[in-house]
Amino acid sequence: MQGGTDLILTPVNWLTNLTNN
C-alpha cells in the first residue's frame, strides 16, 4: 500500500515543485 501511494505522490510532488518554482 505504501509503495502504491508513493508511486502516485512522487509525480505530484515534483509537479508541485515545478509549479512553485
PyMOL commands that place a pseudoatom at each C-alpha (Angstrom):
pseudoatom trace, name=CA, resn=MET, resi=1, chain=A, elem=C, hetatm=0, pos=[0.000, 0.000, 0.000]
pseudoatom trace, name=CA, resn=GLN, resi=2, chain=A, elem=C, hetatm=0, pos=[2.822, 2.374, 0.890]
pseudoatom trace, name=CA, resn=GLY, resi=3, chain=A, elem=C, hetatm=0, pos=[4.581, 1.705, -2.423]
pseudoatom trace, name=CA, resn=GLY, resi=4, chain=A, elem=C, hetatm=0, pos=[1.380, 2.354, -4.387]
pseudoatom trace, name=CA, resn=THR, resi=5, chain=A, elem=C, hetatm=0, pos=[0.839, 5.661, -2.623]
pseudoatom trace, name=CA, resn=ASP, resi=6, chain=A, elem=C, hetatm=0, pos=[4.476, 6.587, -3.245]
pseudoatom trace, name=CA, resn=LEU, resi=7, chain=A, elem=C, hetatm=0, pos=[4.084, 5.999, -6.990]
pseudoatom trace, name=CA, resn=ILE, resi=8, chain=A, elem=C, hetatm=0, pos=[1.175, 8.465, -7.057]
pseudoatom trace, name=CA, resn=LEU, resi=9, chain=A, elem=C, hetatm=0, pos=[2.657, 11.043, -4.682]
pseudoatom trace, name=CA, resn=THR, resi=10, chain=A, elem=C, hetatm=0, pos=[6.086, 11.184, -6.330]
pseudoatom trace, name=CA, resn=PRO, resi=11, chain=A, elem=C, hetatm=0, pos=[4.968, 12.705, -9.695]
pseudoatom trace, name=CA, resn=VAL, resi=12, chain=A, elem=C, hetatm=0, pos=[2.557, 15.006, -7.872]
pseudoatom trace, name=CA, resn=ASN, resi=13, chain=A, elem=C, hetatm=0, pos=[5.380, 16.123, -5.583]
pseudoatom trace, name=CA, resn=TRP, resi=14, chain=A, elem=C, hetatm=0, pos=[7.807, 17.162, -8.336]
pseudoatom trace, name=CA, resn=LEU, resi=15, chain=A, elem=C, hetatm=0, pos=[4.977, 18.639, -10.388]
pseudoatom trace, name=CA, resn=THR, resi=16, chain=A, elem=C, hetatm=0, pos=[4.041, 20.888, -7.473]
pseudoatom trace, name=CA, resn=ASN, resi=17, chain=A, elem=C, hetatm=0, pos=[7.722, 21.716, -7.042]
pseudoatom trace, name=CA, resn=LEU, resi=18, chain=A, elem=C, hetatm=0, pos=[7.980, 22.819, -10.682]
pseudoatom trace, name=CA, resn=THR, resi=19, chain=A, elem=C, hetatm=0, pos=[4.844, 24.956, -10.302]
pseudoatom trace, name=CA, resn=ASN, resi=20, chain=A, elem=C, hetatm=0, pos=[6.212, 26.578, -7.150]
pseudoatom trace, name=CA, resn=ASN, resi=21, chain=A, elem=C, hetatm=0, pos=[9.476, 27.414, -8.897]
for i in range(1, 21): cmd.bond("trace and resi %d" % i, "trace and resi %d" % (i + 1))
show_as sticks, trace
zoom trace
